[in-house]
């Protein structure tokens, strides 16, 4: 039994959840560009309402991505700060896995979920998950990646059972390979990752000893060049201007 706080700001929504020995409470707000102002007050309100202090928790879970570059940085920073202060382990949870679990909760008979989130720049974040027959939790069946919709590859596991397509990336369904489209029974592009699912997955990770130290709790962007380009731009901005006549 465990007590896990979960946070997510990977999309335009901001959500906080508390896993209390199998019962989950959630505060989900779809309010774009207000993550910085909302997240900590939502955490405090959630803890106060449950009568639980940070130090009484067993760990903190957070949506580690993929998702909004800025949103992931905000969530990671808040999670690290809270975990450092309370000396708690952290469970970095895939936002794609969270969406897969949400699909399973909506339809317990599903065998798998193909998850796609709009990554902008004409690409999608993609991951495929099958569900453990004992726990119902998602297990990665095809590596998470970022790619144009046309480059999504079929996996032999897709041929087994009932699969759903879930996430905003499925708005690009007309560009996905026909072989992938043929394997999904239904498509739902509306759901966003929620802290309730992240809390459940985080609780399983902490229970299995898979929590990490706060400083090891890092966001996963998948699109590495986003961070790289920002770093290169920062270095360029700091480089002294070349004097006229030099070079």
Steps between C-alpha positions, in 0.01 A plus 500: 500500500634843418440873487616660175467860380486540120542807280460563128537810283606328176212652300286812532328335797632508856418211730587374848400168654546317827516121517396385847532126542321428173255791511578792272395865526561739212483871417505545120483847346518577129650849526778570247807706596414508872708203616752708694230681697274198556718198573628564854167635634326194354752272673451673835122490468506130415718416801299721735168345394639151559664594827836371378836674524781461246717316751230235545508411131685201359601678180416750229414409141503741208426500129855488363393538139486509213298816475531877517865600544413782741239296685743214560762736642246654739377163625851360537621802696205496741529124549872517574451784748223322688687169504826658620323678783318189622776249417274293274567273202364608162323295232541650150193374310456501124211719389439252217469215751257712704277544195515126435387428857216751466382311192509172693293648782238607246496154339642220721480248214761678288820310423707801401514872422683687227563843650577810296542858622531797267867603512457803270756556223298252288588207731343285771623340821424129465495198728321164495405312814348162576332439834627258762243226543542497879533866596340671199792744491652601164820334379699665221467297181673740259755762599379853559609730221434827320446484125277611215169306501598321178803341669312320777587132469276201558598259775426123489328533838236722340346191342400367842165599649315830523693825463396864529656814355508775763643850532512827304745356247213296354371821344764411237329165438474557123881507481562187707584176316196299395638190675500685835155650449364154420600369841319753721142426590419857600674840502471765770713813442351701787654373829804665657734339756359525851668499838267224623649251253851628577432444871398138440804428284726686741369298795587178313850632424566605860371166631735319262799704620523690171494847653798728438672778691357848437805607298453196276139591423538650153257585221492292182456715192561231232574788265858554619566778251256729686724517805811498283386796291411698811845430645672599177297821482593587859870453421464714188332776701783493755778505235673841481416694190776496240668837457500661162804397303557175689498167321 
